[in-house]
């Protein structure tokens, strides 16, 4: 079977992560995605991996992940000729994706109304920080602010109530939001199959942040009483806590069937004597005396390195996981076997596959992200421009 989205023409007119990420998922399933970026240095997202605090590498890893499989068009949208090129491409496209500020779209004349007038079958995918209604629609938003901080996730993800709010890692909100936008695009395409007409679809960082924090937000909406997060060693359940091993690496337990698994865990920890201790015999007692049981478990976990505990707990069938670092993930054999980590086409460098699959359908082997304007000529020829017209566009620095 061919790729599901073979023949689908997509314009990625966005920057940074969430909107381009949705285009990447489309490309994984066969869509032809044209990445539009300014001439010269190109999209500012090319340099995100070089920002202070991010891991240093010879590879532009952020760009590789979020712009694989795409063809690159370097286009000056500040010029009328550049806008004319974009609109000609939009006339022939199935999907147009953008996260430009709403005011910028209006100024350039590339809002939904303008482009749908040129192409009534166009699916216009709009991604914003704070939505498209309300007093804050023009407010700039990134995943750290609109997704992580505003949604309550930042406040909630503390080690305990006395510590500062947790700062998110780069892209933690953008990548889940990209999947939401991908879903909205597919809904638009499905509706077009039924009606023959295009539509505007969209999502926002704010909406995705609230959805990610939905369990707690819904509790607040229901008037629930909230309790301060306790320090790790004061957690209410020793069987759903995390522990430091002898090698300073961590294990996370999530043992919910306590009647069955508490005796197994005690045996694994070499603490069978605790099974007869009145404080730990019944679940209610273990909860009441959880700090004491955590202290006992801390002492036990400190006697072995994490690989040993991983085998012991795994052989016992207990629910747990290592608290992996980014460096740990690259050698995760299960992630490789399950196709979570895949190699770039004709390369040994690995990347992360999009988290969706359809049985019996092979996804596109990931190709390296394009250089600035790498495919400008061929894209313009496909749009009907002659070689002479292309040279004029190059000479005027409309296209690079």
N, C-alpha and C positions, 0 to 999 in steps of 0.2 A: 504494500500500500504506500502511496505517496504521502508526503507530509500533509497534515490536516490543513494547514494554512497556505499551501503552495498557491501562488498566483495572487495572494493578498498583498496589496501595495500600501505601505505605511510610511508616513512622514513623521519623523521624530524631531520636533521643533521645541525641545526642552533642554534643561540643563540640570546638572547635579544628578540626583539619584532616582527619586520615585517615578517621575514621568518617563525618563529614558529606560528605567528598569522594566516598566510595563512593555515597552517596545522590545526589549531584549527577550522577554518571555514569548512574545509573538514570533520573534525571529527563531526561537528554539523549535517552534512547530512549523517552520517553513516560510513565514512571511518575508517579503522583500522589504527591508527597512532602510530608508534613507535618513542618515543622520545629518541634520543641518547645523552648522556651526559657523562662527565668524571666521573670515580669512585671518591669516597671521598666526597668532598663538592658538586660535581655536577656542573650543569650549573651556570655560574656567574649570570644569570638572576634571580636565586632564591633569591638573596640578594638585588635586585634593590629597593624594597620597604623599605629597611633599610638605604638607602643612605641619608645623611644629606639634610634636606629641604623637603623631602617627608613626607606625613602624617604617623604618627606612629600607629602601630596596632599589635595585637598579631598574625594576619593572614598575610601570605606572599601574599598579594593581587595581586601583579603583576604576580606572578607565577600562582596563581589560575585562573586569567583571560586568560592568553595566552597559558596555557598548559592543560586545562581541556580535559577530555575524552581520553587522550593519555595513552599509556602503556610505562613504563619507562625501558630503558636498559642502564645500566652503563657500558661503554666500553672504554678501553684505546686505543685510536687511535694512540698513539705514539709507539705501539708495532706491529710487523708484524702479530701476532696472532689476535690482535684486528682489524686490517685492513682486515684480511681474513674473520672475522666474518661479518664485514660491507659489504664486497663485496658479501658474500653469501646471505645476506639479500637483497641486491640490485638486485641480479639475479632473485629474486622472487617478487620484488616490482613493483607497477605500477607507483609510483611517488617518486622521491628523491628530497628533498628540502634542500638547503644549502645557507647560507650567509657567509661561510668561505671566507677569502681573496683568490683571484685567485691564488696567489703564494702558499698558504697553500694547496689548492686543488691539484695543480700540484705536490708539494712535496710528498703528501700522495698518489697520484695516484687515486684520486677520482673525477677527472674532467669528463666532459661529454663524451669525447672520450673514456676514460678508462671504465666507467660504461656502456655506450651504447654498447661497444664491448661484454660485458657480458650479456646484456639484451637489444636487439634492440627495444623492445616495451616500454622501460622506458621513462617516461616524467621526464626530468631533469630540475627542477625549480631553477634557479640561481637568487639570489638577491644580489645586490651590492650597494655601496654608490654612485658611480659616473659613472656607466655603465661599459661596457667591451671593449670599444675602446677609444683611446685618451691618452694623456700624463699623465692623473691623475687617471688611473684605479687602481693603487696600493695605492692611498691615503685613509687613514682610514676615515670613515664617519659615523656619527650618525644623528638622525633626527634633533637635534639642529643645526647641522652644514650643512650637505648636503641638507636637506629638508628645514629647516626654514631660516637659514641665507643666504645660497648661492642663493636661488630662488628669493630673494627679499621680501618674506613674512615678515621677521623680520623688515626690514626697513619700510615696508608699514603699519604694524600694530602698529602704535604709537597713543597715544591719540591726539597728534597734532605734527606739524613739529618741535616744540621746545623741545620736550621731547626725552629721549633716546629710541632707538629701543626696541621693546617688546620681552622679553624672553618667549619662548614657555614652555608649561607644558610637563611633561614626556609622551612620546608616542603619542603626537599630530600628528607627521608626520608618525610614524611607523604604527599606526592602519589603517589609510586610505591606506597606501602603502601595507599592508597585503591584503586588498581587491583587489588591482590591481594584486598582485601576484596570488591570488586565481583565478581571471579571466583569467590570462595567463595560469594557469594550466588547467582550464576547456577547453580553446581553444586547448591546446595540446592534451587533451583526445578526444576532438571532431575530431581533425585531425586524430588521431590514429584510430578512428572508421571508417574513410573513407579510410585510406591508409594501416592500419595494422602496421604502423611504429611509433616508438617513436620520440621524438625531444627534443631539448633544448628550454625552454621558460624562460622569466625573466622579471625583472623590477629593478628599482633603486630608491633610495631616491631622487636623483637629478631630475629624470624624473617626479616623483610624486610631488615634490615641484613646479616645473615649471607648471605642470598641475593644481595644486591647485591655483596657482597665475596667471592662464592663462588669465583672463580678462585684468589684467594690463600688463602682458608681451606681449600679442597680441597688446595692444595699443601701447606699445613701438616699437614693430616690424613694426607697421603702421606709425611710426613717429609722434605719437600724442604729443600734448603739455600737460605736467603734471602741476598740481597746488598743492602747499603745503597743507597738511591737517590742517584745522583750529581747534582751541580749541573748545571744546564742545559748549560753550556758543556763539561761532561765526559761528556755522554750517549754511550752506546755506539753510537748510529747517527745520523749527521747527517741522514739522510733521513727520520727519524721524530721530528725535533725541531721546536721552534717558534722563530720569529725575529721580531725587532723591525724594523718598517719605518721609513722616514724620518720619518713623521708620528707616531711613538711608538705605533702600533697593531701588532697581532701577527698572524702567519700560522702555522698549524699544518700541517706536512707529515706525510703518512702514506703514504710510497712504499715498497711492499713488493716489487713486481716490479722489483728494482734493475737486472737485466740489460737490461730494456727501457727503463726510465725514467730511470736515472742520466744517460745521455748527453743526454736531453731536458732534464732539470733544469739540467745544466751549461750548455747552450746558452741556456736562459731566463735564467740568472743572469749571462750574459756571461762565463762562466768556462770556455770550451771548452778552454783550455789545460790545465785540470786532468785532462782525459780521458787525456792521455798521461803524467801524473805517476805514477811507480811506486807512490807511497803510495795512490793512489786508483783504479788501474785495475781491480783485482779486489775483490770484495765483502769478502773476508777482510782485505785490506789497508785498505780503507775503514773497516772496523770497528776495526782496530788503531789507526788514525790518525784516529779520529772527531773528537777535540777539534780537530785541525788543520783538518779539513774544515768543522767548525762555525764556526771562526774565519773561514775563507774565505767561507762562506755568510753569516755575520753582516755582513761588509763589503759583500757584494753587496746584501743586502736593505736595508741602510741607505741605498742610493742612490735609492730610489723610495718613493713613498707607497703605502699598502696598496691603494687602488683600482687603481693601475697594475699591481701584482703580481697582483691578483685576475684581471684580464683576461689578463695574460701567461700565468699558470699555467693558467687555465681554458681558454684557446685551445689550449694544448699538451696538454690532456687529462690533466693530472697530478692525483693525489689530494691534496687540501689543503682547508683551510677557514679562514675568518677566525675569530679568537678574539673573538667578539662580546661586547659589553656588553649589559646589559638595555636600554639606550637604543637600541642598534643593532637589537634584535629587533623593535621596533614598526614598523619600515619594511621588514622582510624580505619582499620581494615573493613569494618562493617560499612562505613560510609563509602568506601571504594567499591565493595561488592554490591551494595545497593544502588550504585549509580549516583550517589550524592556528590561525590568528587569524580570528575571526568577529565581526561586530557584534552587540551586543545588539538585541533586537527593537525596531523603531521608535526607534533611537538611533544616533548616530555613534560612541559609545564602543565600543571593541573588547574582546573577552575571548578566552580560550584555550579552544578546544574540547577535549573529552576525546579521548584518543588512540586511539579505536576507531571503526570504521565497518563497515557491512554494505552491500555494493553493492545499489543499487536501493531503499534505505530512507533516507528523509530524517529527519534528527534534528530534535528540537525547536529552534526558534529561541530562543536564550537570553533569558530574561526576568530583569529585575533581581531581586536577592535581596529578600525581604520585610522590611518594617518590623516592629518588635516587635509581635506579636499582630495583624498586619494582617488575617488571615483567621480570627480566632478564632470569630466569630459563625457564618460559613458552615460551618466545620468541625464545630462543635457541632450545628448544625441537621441536617447530614448524618448525624450519629451518633444522631439521634433526640431531642435535647433540644428542649424547647419554648422559646418566647421568654421565658416567665416563669421557667423554670429557668435560662436563660442570664443573665437579669438578676440572679437570686439569686447565681449564680456570680461575676458581676462585682461585685456589692455586697459579697460576702465576700472579694474580692480573690483568689479562686481562679483566675480568668481575667481577662486584661486585653486 
